[in-house]
Amino acid sequence: AVVSTQSTGRTVVRAQVGANIQTFLLDLGFKLDYEVVMKGKRYKTKQIETTIYKVQKVPKQGDVSSTTDISSQSLVEMTMQVHNLTDPSISELLSLAETLKPIVKLEKYDPNRTTAK
């Protein structure tokens, strides 16, 4: 049986940082030019990384000290790195998604789908 699964590929850069990440990025020459931030927790098993976060509005550009929730709902993102779509570890991710079905509204993310009208 052939299983067709859509996936999103993206480059991930990981770095250990302390509590002063904002100062560190400013020192590197980055500027704070965003309207929202994601605040939450990240959990990692052997291969699956689960992120649970809320999207918060930044009231004044660059001031992340007084953010407010945009919604009372949290977002859950589950990711894993595999070399091909026939990797047997994908079943572990699908099993975790089945476990979460009763408490989480599951939607597949399609980066090619646009919501603009």
WOPE-V569520 format. One record per backbone hydrogen bond with DSSP energy under -1.0 kcal/mol. CO is the residue of the C=O (numbers start at 1). NH is the residue of the N-H. Records with the same first field share a line. If there is no record, write none. Layout:
CO=NH ; NH
//
This chain:
20=24
21=25
22=26
23=27
24=28
25=30
26=29
31=33
35=58
37=56
39=54
41=52
43=50
48=45
49=79
50=43
51=77
52=41
53=75
54=39
55=70
56=37
57=68
60=63
68=57
75=53
77=51
79=49
84=87
87=90
88=91
89=93
90=94
91=95
92=96
93=97
94=98
95=99
96=100
100=103 ; 104
110=113
//
